[in-house]
Amino acid sequence: MADSQKVIDKELIRRFNAGDEKAFKVLYDLYWEPLLVSAFNIVKKKGAAEDILQDIFVNLWVKRGNIEIKTSLKGYLYSCVLYKTYDYFRKNKSVYTEDFTSDFSKRVETTTPESKMIYNELMAHLNTAIENLPERNKEVFKLKRERHLSNKEIAQQLNISIKTVEAHMTKSLRILKASISNIATLELITFLFIDIVS
């Protein structure tokens, strides 16, 4: 992103956080349409995509004064779309015949270049962070995340107690959340880990 755009975004967020309704309208006018396209390309339902966007902008307004953007403004908003669309599938999973979590990745691949790029960057960063975990933590984490084993199954396979599995998962999640907190919103961090801990 050009330095001038960063300055404009920073000023826009500063004004928005101060409660400036005009700054909010500028955000809305600039980003509603491209974000709607991105959400629609993932959920494939216009009404659901509009509801998702409405929720994002209402939440932005409610949180004004506390919005901290660690990436670009555009990146922040697209990450909100990723989180909210994933949350939509999670809440409506009984409607979908396919596994919504694996299907979500496929849906992101067919969305806007911005959403796809942000998702891929986050996943690459997360995978690097996983590879850098202490060896036993990484082993437990991968059994949980990639093979979808329960804590009991992991404990049996590794010949350790369930409490030890839980301790390894807690430590892994703490390390990983800290590792990606500088590039992801709290909502997106929650999205990345929601099915691992459930």
Backbone hydrogen bonds, N-H to C=O, Kabsch-Sander energy under -0.5 kcal/mol:
donor,donor_aa,acceptor,acceptor_aa,energy
6,K,2,A,-1.8
7,V,3,D,-2.1
8,I,4,S,-2.2
9,D,5,Q,-3.0
10,K,6,K,-2.6
11,E,7,V,-2.3
12,L,8,I,-2.6
13,I,9,D,-2.7
14,R,10,K,-2.3
15,R,11,E,-2.6
16,F,12,L,-2.6
17,N,13,I,-3.1
18,A,14,R,-1.2
19,G,16,F,-2.0
20,D,15,R,-2.3
21,E,19,G,-0.7
24,F,20,D,-1.6
25,K,21,E,-2.3
26,V,22,K,-2.2
27,L,23,A,-2.3
28,Y,24,F,-2.7
29,D,25,K,-3.2
30,L,26,V,-2.5
31,Y,27,L,-2.4
32,W,28,Y,-2.6
35,L,31,Y,-2.3
36,L,32,W,-2.5
37,V,33,E,-2.3
38,S,34,P,-1.9
39,A,35,L,-2.8
40,F,36,L,-3.0
41,N,37,V,-2.5
42,I,38,S,-0.9
42,I,39,A,-0.6
43,V,39,A,-2.9
44,K,40,F,-2.9
49,A,45,K,-2.6
50,E,46,K,-2.6
51,D,47,G,-2.3
52,I,48,A,-2.4
53,L,49,A,-2.3
54,Q,50,E,-2.7
55,D,51,D,-2.4
56,I,52,I,-2.2
57,F,53,L,-2.6
58,V,54,Q,-2.5
59,N,55,D,-2.6
60,L,56,I,-2.2
61,W,57,F,-2.2
62,V,58,V,-2.6
63,K,59,N,-2.3
64,R,61,W,-1.2
66,N,63,K,-2.6
68,E,66,N,-0.6
69,I,67,I,-0.5
70,K,68,E,-0.7
76,Y,72,S,-2.6
77,L,73,L,-2.4
78,Y,74,K,-2.5
79,S,75,G,-2.1
80,C,76,Y,-1.7
81,V,77,L,-1.7
82,L,78,Y,-2.2
83,Y,79,S,-2.4
84,K,80,C,-2.9
85,T,81,V,-2.7
86,Y,82,L,-2.1
87,D,83,Y,-2.6
88,Y,84,K,-2.0
89,F,85,T,-2.0
90,R,86,Y,-2.4
91,K,87,D,-2.4
92,N,88,Y,-1.4
93,K,90,R,-0.8
95,V,92,N,-2.1
96,Y,92,N,-0.5
96,Y,93,K,-0.7
100,F,98,E,-0.7
103,D,99,D,-2.5
104,F,100,F,-1.7
105,S,101,T,-1.0
106,K,102,S,-1.2
107,R,103,D,-2.4
108,V,104,F,-2.4
109,E,105,S,-1.6
110,T,106,K,-0.7
110,T,107,R,-1.0
111,T,108,V,-1.6
116,K,112,T,-2.4
117,M,113,P,-2.7
118,I,114,E,-2.6
119,Y,115,S,-2.7
120,N,116,K,-2.7
121,E,117,M,-2.6
122,L,118,I,-2.4
123,M,119,Y,-2.6
124,A,120,N,-2.4
125,H,121,E,-2.5
126,L,122,L,-2.8
127,N,123,M,-2.7
128,T,124,A,-2.1
129,A,125,H,-2.2
130,I,126,L,-2.3
131,E,127,N,-2.1
132,N,128,T,-1.2
133,L,130,I,-1.6
138,K,134,P,-2.8
139,E,135,E,-2.3
140,V,136,R,-2.3
141,F,137,N,-2.8
142,K,138,K,-2.7
143,L,139,E,-1.9
144,K,140,V,-2.0
145,R,141,F,-3.1
146,E,142,K,-2.5
147,R,142,K,-1.2
149,L,143,L,-2.0
154,I,150,S,-2.4
155,A,151,N,-2.5
156,Q,152,K,-2.3
157,Q,153,E,-2.4
158,L,154,I,-2.5
159,N,155,A,-0.9
160,I,155,A,-2.1
165,V,161,S,-1.9
166,E,162,I,-2.6
167,A,163,K,-2.2
168,H,164,T,-2.5
169,M,165,V,-2.5
170,T,166,E,-2.7
171,K,167,A,-2.3
172,S,168,H,-2.6
173,L,169,M,-2.9
174,R,170,T,-2.1
175,I,171,K,-2.4
176,L,172,S,-2.8
177,K,173,L,-2.7
178,A,174,R,-2.0
179,S,175,I,-2.0
180,I,176,L,-1.9
181,S,177,K,-1.1
183,I,180,I,-1.7
184,A,180,I,-1.4
189,I,185,T,-2.4
190,T,186,L,-2.3
191,F,187,E,-2.3
192,L,188,L,-2.4
193,F,189,I,-1.4
194,I,190,T,-1.5
196,I,193,F,-0.6
197,V,193,F,-1.8
198,S,194,I,-0.7
